Amino acid sequence: MTDDEEPFRLPVDGMLDLHAFRPEDARSVVDEYVREAHAAGLVEIRIVHGRGTGVLRGIVQAALEAHPLVQAFWDDPMSHLGATMVKLGTAS
C-alpha cells in the first residue's frame, strides 16, 4: 500500500472472500481478519480461496497453522476444496 491509498475495510461477518485480493497479500489479510473476527467474538469463520491450482489454499492454511488464535481448521466439505473453515480460540 502506498502512502496515498486508504486501507481497505472489510465487514467482519464470519466470511472472508479472498478473490478481491492479490495472492501475495493473502497471508496478511488472513492474519488481520482472524484477529478482527476474534475481537468481534466470532468462534468460527469461513475463508473462501477458490479451488484453482491449490496455491492460495496452501498459503491460507499455512497462515492458519501458524496463527495463535486458530484452534483448528478444515476444508469446507460443501465447497470442494474452495474454502476453509476455521475455529477460533484464545491465544496460546
C-alpha distances in whole Angstrom, upper triangle without the diagonal:
4,7,8,6,8,8,10,13,16,20,21,24,25,23,20,20,17,18,15,12,12,15,12,10,14,15,12,13,16,17,15,17,20,20,20,22,25,24,25,28,28,30,29,26,25,22,23,22,24,27,26,27,26,23,20,23,24,20,20,24,23,20,23,26,24,23,25,26,27,30,31,29,31,31,31,35,34,31,33,30,27,26,27,28,27,30,28,30,30,28,31
4,6,6,9,10,12,16,19,22,24,27,28,27,23,23,21,21,18,16,15,18,16,14,17,18,16,16,20,20,18,21,24,23,23,26,28,27,28,31,31,33,32,29,29,26,26,25,28,30,29,30,29,26,24,27,27,24,24,28,27,24,27,29,27,26,29,29,30,34,34,33,35,34,35,38,38,35,36,34,31,30,30,32,31,33,32,33,33,31,34
4,6,8,10,13,16,20,23,25,28,29,28,25,25,23,24,21,19,19,21,19,17,20,21,18,18,22,22,19,22,25,24,23,26,28,27,28,31,32,34,34,31,31,28,29,28,31,33,33,33,33,30,27,30,30,27,27,30,29,26,29,31,29,28,30,30,31,35,36,35,37,37,37,41,40,37,39,36,34,32,33,34,33,35,33,34,34,32,34
4,7,10,12,15,19,22,24,28,29,28,25,25,23,23,20,19,19,22,20,18,21,23,20,19,23,23,21,23,26,25,24,27,29,28,28,32,32,35,34,31,31,29,29,28,30,33,33,34,33,31,28,31,32,28,28,31,31,28,30,33,31,30,32,32,33,37,37,36,38,37,37,41,40,37,39,37,34,33,33,34,34,36,34,36,35,34,37
4,6,9,12,15,19,21,24,26,24,21,21,19,20,16,15,16,19,18,15,18,20,17,16,20,20,18,19,23,22,21,24,26,25,26,29,29,31,31,28,27,25,25,24,27,30,29,31,30,28,25,27,28,25,25,28,28,25,27,30,29,27,29,29,30,34,34,33,34,34,34,37,36,33,35,33,30,29,30,31,30,32,31,33,33,31,34
4,6,9,13,16,18,21,23,22,19,20,18,19,16,15,16,20,19,16,18,19,16,15,19,19,16,17,21,20,18,21,24,22,22,26,26,29,28,25,25,23,24,24,26,30,30,31,30,28,25,27,28,25,24,28,28,24,26,29,28,26,28,27,28,32,32,31,33,33,32,36,35,32,35,32,29,28,28,29,28,30,28,30,30,29,33
4,6,10,13,15,18,20,19,16,17,16,17,14,13,15,17,16,13,15,16,13,11,15,15,12,13,17,16,15,17,20,19,19,23,22,25,25,22,22,20,21,21,24,27,27,29,27,25,22,24,25,22,21,24,24,21,22,26,24,22,24,23,24,28,29,27,29,29,29,33,32,29,32,29,26,25,25,26,24,26,25,27,27,26,29
4,7,10,12,15,17,16,13,13,13,14,11,10,13,16,16,12,13,15,13,10,13,14,12,12,16,16,14,16,19,18,18,21,21,23,22,19,19,17,18,18,21,24,25,26,25,23,20,22,23,20,19,22,23,20,21,25,24,22,24,22,23,27,27,25,27,27,26,29,28,26,29,26,23,22,22,23,22,24,23,26,26,26,29
4,7,9,12,14,14,12,13,13,15,12,12,15,18,18,14,15,16,14,11,13,14,11,10,14,14,11,13,16,15,15,18,18,21,20,17,18,16,17,18,21,25,26,28,26,25,21,22,24,21,19,22,24,20,21,24,24,21,23,21,22,25,26,24,26,26,25,28,27,25,28,26,23,21,21,22,21,22,21,24,24,24,27
4,6,9,11,10,8,10,11,13,11,12,15,17,18,14,14,15,13,10,12,13,10,8,12,13,10,11,14,14,13,16,15,18,17,14,14,13,14,16,18,22,23,26,24,23,19,20,22,20,17,20,22,19,19,23,22,20,21,19,20,23,23,21,23,23,21,25,24,22,25,23,20,18,18,18,18,20,18,21,22,23,26
4,6,9,9,9,11,13,15,13,15,18,20,21,18,16,18,16,13,13,15,12,9,12,13,10,10,13,13,11,14,13,16,15,12,13,13,14,17,20,23,25,27,25,25,21,21,24,22,19,21,23,20,20,23,24,20,22,19,19,22,22,21,23,22,21,24,23,22,25,24,20,18,18,17,17,18,17,20,22,22,26
4,6,7,8,11,13,16,15,16,19,20,21,18,16,17,15,12,12,13,10,7,9,10,7,6,10,10,8,10,9,12,12,9,11,12,14,16,19,23,25,27,25,24,21,20,22,21,17,19,21,18,17,21,21,18,19,16,16,19,19,18,20,20,19,22,21,21,24,22,20,17,16,15,14,15,14,16,18,19,23
4,6,8,11,14,16,16,18,21,22,23,20,18,19,18,15,14,15,14,10,11,13,10,8,11,12,9,10,8,11,10,8,10,11,13,16,19,22,25,27,25,25,21,21,23,22,18,20,22,20,18,22,22,19,20,17,17,19,19,18,19,19,17,20,19,19,22,21,19,16,15,14,13,14,14,17,19,21,24
4,7,10,13,16,16,17,20,20,22,19,17,17,17,14,12,14,13,9,9,12,10,7,10,12,10,10,7,9,7,5,6,8,11,14,17,20,23,25,22,23,19,18,20,19,16,17,19,17,15,19,20,17,18,15,14,16,15,14,15,16,14,17,16,16,19,18,16,13,12,10,10,11,11,14,17,19,22
4,6,10,12,13,14,17,17,20,17,14,16,16,12,11,14,13,9,10,13,12,9,13,15,13,14,11,12,9,6,5,6,7,11,13,16,19,21,19,20,16,15,18,17,14,15,18,16,15,18,20,17,19,16,15,17,16,14,15,14,12,15,14,13,17,15,13,10,10,9,10,12,13,17,19,21,24
4,6,9,10,11,14,14,16,13,11,12,13,9,8,11,11,8,9,12,11,10,13,15,14,16,13,14,12,8,6,5,6,9,12,15,17,19,17,17,13,13,16,14,11,14,16,14,13,17,18,16,18,16,15,18,17,14,15,14,13,17,16,14,17,15,12,10,10,10,11,14,14,18,20,21,24
4,6,7,9,12,12,15,13,10,13,14,10,10,14,13,11,13,16,15,14,17,19,18,19,16,18,15,11,8,6,5,7,9,12,14,17,15,15,12,12,15,14,12,14,17,15,15,19,20,18,21,19,18,20,19,16,16,15,13,17,15,13,15,14,10,9,11,12,13,17,18,21,23,24,27
4,5,5,8,8,11,9,7,10,11,8,9,12,13,11,13,16,16,15,18,20,20,21,19,20,17,13,11,7,6,5,8,12,13,15,13,13,9,10,13,11,10,13,15,14,14,18,19,18,21,19,18,21,20,17,17,15,15,18,17,14,16,14,11,10,11,14,15,18,19,22,24,24,27
4,6,8,9,12,11,10,13,14,12,12,16,16,14,17,20,19,19,22,24,23,25,22,23,20,16,13,10,8,7,8,11,11,14,13,13,10,12,15,14,12,16,18,17,18,21,22,21,25,23,22,24,23,20,19,17,17,19,18,15,16,15,11,11,14,16,18,21,22,26,28,28,30
4,7,9,12,10,10,14,14,11,13,16,15,14,17,19,18,19,22,23,22,25,22,24,21,18,15,12,11,10,11,15,15,17,17,16,13,15,17,15,14,18,20,18,19,23,23,22,25,24,23,26,25,22,22,20,20,23,21,18,20,18,15,15,17,19,20,23,23,27,28,28,31
4,6,8,6,7,10,11,8,11,14,13,13,16,18,17,18,21,22,22,25,22,24,22,18,16,12,11,10,12,15,15,16,16,14,11,13,15,13,12,16,17,15,17,20,21,20,23,22,21,25,24,21,22,20,20,23,23,19,21,18,15,15,16,19,19,23,23,26,27,26,29
4,5,5,7,10,11,10,12,15,15,15,18,20,20,21,24,25,25,27,25,26,24,20,18,15,13,11,13,15,14,15,15,12,10,13,14,12,12,16,16,15,18,20,20,20,24,24,23,26,25,22,23,21,22,25,24,21,22,19,16,16,18,21,21,24,24,27,29,28,30
4,5,5,8,10,10,11,14,15,15,17,19,20,21,23,25,25,27,25,25,23,20,17,14,13,10,11,13,12,12,11,9,6,10,11,8,10,13,13,13,15,17,18,18,22,22,21,24,22,20,20,19,20,23,23,19,20,17,15,15,16,19,19,23,23,26,27,26,28
4,6,7,9,10,11,13,14,16,17,19,20,21,23,25,26,28,26,26,24,21,20,16,16,13,15,17,15,15,14,11,9,12,12,9,11,14,13,12,15,17,17,17,21,22,21,24,23,21,22,21,23,26,26,23,23,20,18,18,18,21,21,24,24,26,27,25,27
4,6,6,6,9,10,11,12,14,16,17,18,20,21,22,24,23,24,22,19,18,14,14,12,15,17,17,17,16,13,10,13,13,10,10,14,14,11,14,17,16,16,19,19,19,23,22,20,21,21,22,25,25,22,23,20,18,17,17,19,19,22,21,24,25,23,25
4,6,5,6,8,10,10,12,14,15,16,18,20,21,22,20,21,19,16,14,11,11,9,12,15,15,15,13,11,8,10,10,7,7,11,11,9,11,14,14,14,17,17,16,20,19,16,18,17,18,22,22,19,20,17,15,13,13,16,15,19,18,21,22,21,23
4,6,5,6,9,10,11,12,14,15,17,19,20,21,20,20,18,16,15,12,13,12,15,17,17,17,15,12,9,11,10,7,6,9,8,6,9,11,11,10,14,14,14,17,17,15,17,17,19,22,23,21,21,18,16,15,14,16,15,17,17,19,20,18,20
4,5,5,6,8,10,11,12,14,15,17,18,20,19,20,19,16,16,13,15,14,18,20,20,20,18,16,13,14,14,10,10,12,12,8,11,14,12,11,14,14,15,18,19,17,20,20,21,25,26,23,24,21,19,17,16,18,16,18,17,19,19,18,20
4,5,5,6,9,10,11,12,14,15,16,18,17,18,17,14,13,11,12,12,15,18,19,20,18,16,12,13,14,11,9,13,13,10,11,15,14,12,15,15,15,18,18,17,19,19,19,23,23,21,22,19,17,15,14,16,15,17,16,19,19,18,21
4,6,5,6,9,10,10,12,14,15,16,15,15,14,11,11,8,11,11,14,17,18,19,16,15,11,11,12,10,7,10,10,7,8,11,11,9,13,12,11,15,14,13,15,15,16,20,21,18,20,17,15,13,11,12,11,13,13,15,17,16,18
4,6,5,6,9,10,11,13,14,16,15,15,15,13,13,11,14,14,18,20,22,22,19,17,14,14,14,11,9,11,11,7,8,11,10,7,10,9,10,14,15,14,17,18,19,23,24,22,23,20,19,16,14,14,12,14,12,14,14,13,16
4,5,5,6,9,10,11,12,14,14,15,15,13,14,12,15,16,19,22,24,24,22,20,17,17,18,14,12,14,15,11,11,15,13,10,12,11,12,16,17,16,19,20,21,25,25,23,25,22,20,18,16,16,14,15,13,15,15,14,17
4,5,5,6,8,10,10,12,11,13,12,9,11,10,12,14,17,20,22,23,21,19,16,16,17,15,12,14,15,11,11,15,14,11,13,11,12,15,16,15,17,18,18,22,22,20,23,20,18,15,14,13,11,13,11,14,15,15,18
4,6,5,6,9,10,11,9,10,10,8,10,10,13,15,18,21,23,24,21,20,17,16,17,14,11,12,13,10,9,12,12,8,10,7,8,11,12,12,15,16,17,21,21,20,22,20,18,15,13,12,9,10,8,10,11,11,15
4,6,5,6,9,10,10,11,12,11,14,13,17,18,22,25,26,27,24,23,20,19,20,17,14,15,16,12,11,14,13,9,10,7,10,13,15,15,18,20,21,24,25,24,26,23,22,19,16,15,12,12,9,11,11,10,14
4,5,5,6,9,9,11,12,11,14,14,17,19,22,25,27,28,25,24,21,21,22,19,16,18,19,15,14,17,17,13,13,11,12,15,17,17,20,21,21,25,25,24,27,24,22,19,17,16,14,14,11,13,13,13,17
4,5,5,6,5,8,9,8,11,12,15,17,21,24,26,27,24,24,20,19,21,19,16,17,18,15,13,17,17,13,13,10,11,13,15,15,17,19,18,22,22,21,24,22,20,17,15,13,11,11,9,11,12,13,17
4,5,5,5,7,9,9,13,14,18,20,23,26,28,29,26,26,22,21,22,20,17,17,19,15,13,16,16,12,11,7,9,11,14,14,18,20,20,23,24,23,26,24,23,19,16,14,11,10,7,8,8,10,14
4,5,8,10,12,13,16,17,20,22,26,29,31,32,29,28,25,24,25,23,20,21,21,18,16,19,18,14,13,10,13,15,17,18,21,23,23,27,27,27,29,27,26,22,20,18,15,14,10,11,10,12,15
4,6,9,11,11,15,16,19,22,25,28,31,32,29,29,25,24,26,24,21,22,23,20,18,21,21,17,16,13,14,16,18,19,21,23,22,25,25,25,28,27,25,21,19,17,15,14,11,12,13,15,18
4,6,9,11,15,17,20,23,26,29,31,33,30,30,26,25,26,25,21,21,23,20,18,20,20,17,16,12,13,14,16,17,20,22,21,24,24,25,28,26,25,21,19,16,14,12,9,10,11,13,17
4,6,7,11,13,17,20,23,25,28,30,27,27,23,22,23,22,19,19,21,18,16,18,19,16,15,11,12,13,14,14,17,18,17,20,21,21,24,23,21,18,15,12,10,9,7,9,11,14,17
4,7,11,13,17,20,22,25,28,29,26,26,23,21,22,22,18,17,19,17,14,16,17,14,14,10,10,10,11,12,14,16,16,19,19,20,23,21,21,17,14,11,8,6,5,7,10,13,16
4,7,10,13,16,19,21,24,26,22,23,20,18,19,19,15,15,18,16,13,15,17,14,15,11,10,10,10,9,11,13,12,15,16,16,19,18,17,13,11,7,5,5,6,9,12,15,17
4,7,10,13,16,18,21,23,20,20,17,15,17,17,13,13,16,14,12,15,16,14,15,12,10,12,11,9,11,12,11,14,14,14,17,15,14,10,8,6,5,7,8,12,15,16,19
4,6,10,12,14,18,19,17,18,14,12,15,15,11,12,15,14,12,15,17,15,17,15,12,14,12,9,10,10,8,12,11,11,14,12,10,7,6,5,6,9,11,15,18,19,22
4,6,9,12,15,16,14,14,11,9,12,12,8,10,13,12,10,14,16,14,17,15,13,15,13,10,10,10,9,13,13,11,13,11,9,5,5,6,8,11,13,16,19,20,22
4,6,9,12,14,12,13,10,9,12,12,9,11,15,14,13,16,18,17,20,19,16,18,16,13,12,10,9,12,11,9,11,9,6,4,7,9,11,15,16,20,23,23,26
4,7,9,11,9,9,6,6,10,10,8,10,13,13,13,16,18,17,21,20,17,20,17,14,13,11,11,14,13,10,11,9,6,6,8,11,13,17,18,22,24,24,26
4,6,9,8,10,8,7,11,12,11,13,16,16,16,19,21,21,24,23,21,22,20,16,14,11,11,13,12,8,9,7,4,6,10,13,16,19,21,25,28,28,30
4,6,6,9,8,8,11,13,12,13,16,17,17,19,22,22,26,25,22,23,20,17,14,11,12,13,12,9,7,6,4,8,11,14,17,21,23,27,29,30,31
4,6,8,8,9,11,13,13,15,17,18,19,21,23,24,28,27,24,26,23,20,18,14,15,16,16,12,11,9,8,11,14,18,20,24,26,29,32,32,33
4,6,8,9,10,12,13,14,16,18,19,20,22,23,27,27,24,26,23,20,18,15,17,18,18,15,13,10,10,13,15,19,21,25,27,30,32,32,33
4,6,5,6,9,10,10,12,14,15,16,19,20,24,24,21,22,19,16,14,12,14,15,16,13,11,8,9,11,12,16,18,21,23,26,29,28,29
4,5,5,6,9,10,11,13,14,15,17,19,22,23,20,22,20,17,16,14,16,18,19,16,15,12,11,13,13,17,18,22,23,26,28,27,28
4,5,5,6,9,10,11,12,14,16,17,20,20,18,20,18,15,15,13,15,17,18,15,14,11,10,10,11,15,16,19,20,24,26,25,26
4,5,5,6,8,10,11,12,14,15,19,19,16,18,15,12,11,9,12,14,15,12,12,8,8,8,8,12,13,17,18,21,24,23,24
4,5,5,6,9,10,10,12,14,18,18,16,18,15,12,12,11,14,16,18,16,15,11,11,11,10,14,14,18,19,21,23,22,23
4,6,5,6,9,10,11,12,16,17,15,17,16,13,14,13,16,19,20,17,17,13,13,12,11,14,14,18,18,21,22,21,22
4,6,5,6,9,10,11,14,14,12,15,13,10,11,11,13,16,18,15,16,12,11,10,8,11,11,14,15,18,19,19,20
4,5,5,6,9,10,13,13,11,12,10,8,9,9,12,15,17,15,15,12,12,10,8,10,10,13,14,16,18,18,18
4,5,5,6,9,12,14,11,14,12,11,12,13,16,19,21,19,19,15,15,14,12,14,13,15,15,17,19,17,17
4,5,5,6,10,11,10,13,12,11,13,14,17,20,22,20,20,17,16,14,12,13,12,14,13,15,16,15,16
4,5,5,8,9,6,9,8,7,10,12,14,18,20,18,19,16,15,13,10,10,8,10,10,12,14,13,14
4,6,8,10,7,9,8,8,11,13,16,19,21,20,20,17,18,15,12,12,10,12,12,13,14,13,13
4,6,9,8,10,11,11,14,17,19,22,25,23,24,20,20,18,15,15,13,14,13,13,14,11,11
4,6,6,9,10,11,14,17,19,22,24,23,24,21,20,17,14,14,11,11,10,10,11,9,10
4,6,8,11,13,16,19,21,24,26,25,27,23,23,20,17,16,12,12,9,8,8,5,6
4,6,9,11,15,18,19,22,24,24,25,22,22,19,15,14,10,9,6,5,5,5,7
4,6,7,11,14,16,19,21,20,22,19,19,16,12,11,7,6,5,6,8,8,10
4,7,11,14,16,18,21,21,22,20,20,17,13,11,8,6,5,5,8,9,9
4,7,11,12,15,18,18,19,16,17,14,10,8,6,5,7,8,11,12,13
4,7,9,12,14,14,15,13,14,10,7,5,4,6,9,11,14,15,16
4,6,9,11,11,12,10,11,9,6,5,7,9,12,15,18,19,20
4,6,9,8,8,6,8,6,4,6,9,12,15,18,21,22,23
4,5,6,7,7,7,5,5,6,9,12,15,19,22,23,25
4,6,6,7,9,8,9,9,13,15,18,22,25,27,28
4,6,8,9,8,10,10,14,17,20,23,27,28,30
4,6,5,6,9,10,14,17,20,24,27,28,30
4,6,8,10,12,16,19,22,25,29,30,31
4,6,7,11,14,17,20,23,26,27,28
4,7,10,14,17,20,23,26,27,28
4,7,10,13,16,20,23,23,25
4,6,10,13,16,19,20,22
4,7,10,13,17,18,20
4,6,10,13,14,16
4,7,10,12,14
4,7,9,12
4,7,9
4,6
4
